Amino acid sequence: MTERPHRNFYGRIKGKHLKASHQGYLDADLTALSPGPVGWDENPDRRPLDLDALFGGRDVWLEIGFGGGEHMVHQANLNPDVGIIGAEPYINGVAMLLGKLRRAGADNVRIHPGDVRDLFDVLPARSISKAFLLYPDPWPKTRHHRRRFVTGEHLVPLAAALRPGAEFRVATDIPDYVRQTLQEVPRHGFTWMAEGPSDWRDPWSDWTRTRYETKAIREGRVPHYLTFRRD
């Protein structure tokens, strides 16, 4: 196993200011909610995580870039019999999620405050039963499209981590991101499940609107909800 390419599919990792309360959440709660040794420094041999020990044999879901954590907390409360791992490199978003988890009292969440590619290295093959990619960084400039998550560099290890039949949900308000998603995801072991326009125009029945989606709609952008099945 070699270290991943330097090229990232996400932008900044910290905002200009971190509230004192958010720093308190990070200091008090983050270590206890770690999924285990994920980073290269703490797990240089890339030993797989023991998900059964972590979640007691429950199904495990993965959220790739959870933003402020609204969707992750919502799903954790709706599905207490499922374990959910979230990866988010933007530390302000991690702090916001920790605050939401305190208020919600959900105990079935684990957090990797970094690149999901580190998790891909240590997730056992065929161990994840559902994955979410919700409003990822659009990288709008053509020369940056290779940084988008929906490329082989990221989809190949995602497919390896997902169980056959697992669901992969993608939400985006960027038309060109929709195009690239529909072009690339089926090339890497997935089937698009849409049967009609409502399947990408209407949100999932268990959806909750995130802060980003609220902003997108307010600014006139149209959300798309794409559902794939791991072959």
QUISULSUL-V822970 format. One record per backbone hydrogen bond with DSSP energy under -0.5 kcal/mol. CO is the residue of the C=O (numbers start at 1). NH is the residue of the N-H. E is the energy in kcal/mol with one decimal. If there is no record, write none. Layout:
# QUISULSUL-V822970
co=CO nh=NH e=E
co=CO nh=NH e=E
This chain:
# QUISULSUL-V822970
co=13 nh=91 e=-2.9
co=17 nh=19 e=-0.5
co=19 nh=23 e=-2.4
co=20 nh=24 e=-1.9
co=21 nh=25 e=-1.8
co=22 nh=26 e=-2.2
co=23 nh=27 e=-2.5
co=24 nh=28 e=-2.4
co=25 nh=29 e=-2.8
co=25 nh=30 e=-0.8
co=26 nh=30 e=-0.9
co=29 nh=33 e=-1.1
co=30 nh=33 e=-0.8
co=31 nh=34 e=-1.5
co=33 nh=111 e=-3.0
co=36 nh=38 e=-0.7
co=39 nh=43 e=-1.9
co=43 nh=46 e=-1.8
co=49 nh=51 e=-1.1
co=50 nh=54 e=-1.8
co=51 nh=55 e=-2.7
co=52 nh=56 e=-1.5
co=52 nh=57 e=-0.6
co=55 nh=58 e=-1.1
co=59 nh=83 e=-3.0
co=60 nh=129 e=-2.6
co=60 nh=130 e=-0.7
co=61 nh=85 e=-2.7
co=62 nh=64 e=-0.5
co=62 nh=132 e=-2.3
co=63 nh=65 e=-0.8
co=63 nh=87 e=-2.3
co=66 nh=69 e=-2.6
co=69 nh=73 e=-2.4
co=70 nh=74 e=-2.0
co=71 nh=75 e=-2.6
co=72 nh=76 e=-2.2
co=73 nh=77 e=-2.3
co=74 nh=78 e=-2.1
co=75 nh=79 e=-2.0
co=79 nh=82 e=-1.8
co=83 nh=61 e=-2.9
co=84 nh=110 e=-2.4
co=85 nh=63 e=-2.6
co=86 nh=112 e=-3.1
co=87 nh=65 e=-2.9
co=89 nh=91 e=-0.9
co=90 nh=93 e=-0.9
co=90 nh=94 e=-1.6
co=91 nh=95 e=-2.3
co=92 nh=96 e=-2.0
co=93 nh=97 e=-2.4
co=94 nh=98 e=-2.3
co=95 nh=99 e=-1.9
co=96 nh=100 e=-2.1
co=97 nh=101 e=-2.8
co=98 nh=102 e=-2.0
co=99 nh=103 e=-1.8
co=100 nh=104 e=-2.4
co=101 nh=105 e=-2.5
co=101 nh=106 e=-0.5
co=108 nh=84 e=-2.6
co=110 nh=86 e=-2.4
co=111 nh=113 e=-0.6
co=112 nh=88 e=-2.0
co=112 nh=114 e=-2.1
co=115 nh=118 e=-1.4
co=115 nh=119 e=-0.8
co=116 nh=120 e=-2.3
co=117 nh=121 e=-1.3
co=118 nh=122 e=-0.7
co=119 nh=122 e=-1.3
co=119 nh=123 e=-1.5
co=122 nh=49 e=-3.3
co=124 nh=127 e=-1.0
co=128 nh=163 e=-2.8
co=129 nh=167 e=-1.3
co=130 nh=62 e=-2.3
co=131 nh=169 e=-2.7
co=132 nh=64 e=-3.0
co=133 nh=135 e=-0.6
co=133 nh=171 e=-2.1
co=141 nh=144 e=-2.0
co=142 nh=145 e=-1.6
co=144 nh=147 e=-2.4
co=145 nh=148 e=-1.5
co=149 nh=151 e=-2.7
co=151 nh=154 e=-1.5
co=151 nh=155 e=-2.8
co=152 nh=156 e=-2.0
co=154 nh=158 e=-1.7
co=155 nh=159 e=-2.7
co=156 nh=160 e=-1.8
co=157 nh=161 e=-1.6
co=158 nh=162 e=-1.4
co=160 nh=126 e=-2.5
co=161 nh=127 e=-1.5
co=161 nh=128 e=-2.6
co=163 nh=166 e=-2.3
co=166 nh=230 e=-3.1
co=167 nh=131 e=-2.5
co=168 nh=228 e=-2.5
co=169 nh=133 e=-2.6
co=170 nh=226 e=-3.2
co=171 nh=135 e=-3.5
co=172 nh=224 e=-2.2
co=173 nh=175 e=-0.7
co=174 nh=177 e=-0.9
co=174 nh=178 e=-1.9
co=175 nh=179 e=-2.2
co=176 nh=180 e=-2.3
co=177 nh=181 e=-2.5
co=178 nh=182 e=-2.7
co=179 nh=183 e=-1.5
co=180 nh=184 e=-2.8
co=181 nh=185 e=-2.3
co=184 nh=187 e=-0.9
co=185 nh=188 e=-1.8
co=185 nh=190 e=-0.6
co=186 nh=189 e=-0.8
co=189 nh=231 e=-2.7
co=191 nh=229 e=-2.4
co=196 nh=199 e=-2.0
co=197 nh=200 e=-1.6
co=197 nh=201 e=-1.9
co=198 nh=202 e=-2.0
co=200 nh=225 e=-2.3
co=204 nh=207 e=-1.9
co=210 nh=214 e=-2.2
co=211 nh=215 e=-2.0
co=212 nh=216 e=-2.6
co=213 nh=217 e=-2.6
co=214 nh=218 e=-2.1
co=215 nh=219 e=-1.8
co=216 nh=221 e=-2.9
co=217 nh=220 e=-1.6
co=221 nh=223 e=-0.6
co=224 nh=172 e=-1.7
co=224 nh=226 e=-0.6
co=226 nh=170 e=-2.7
co=227 nh=193 e=-2.9
co=228 nh=168 e=-2.6
co=229 nh=191 e=-2.2
co=230 nh=165 e=-3.3
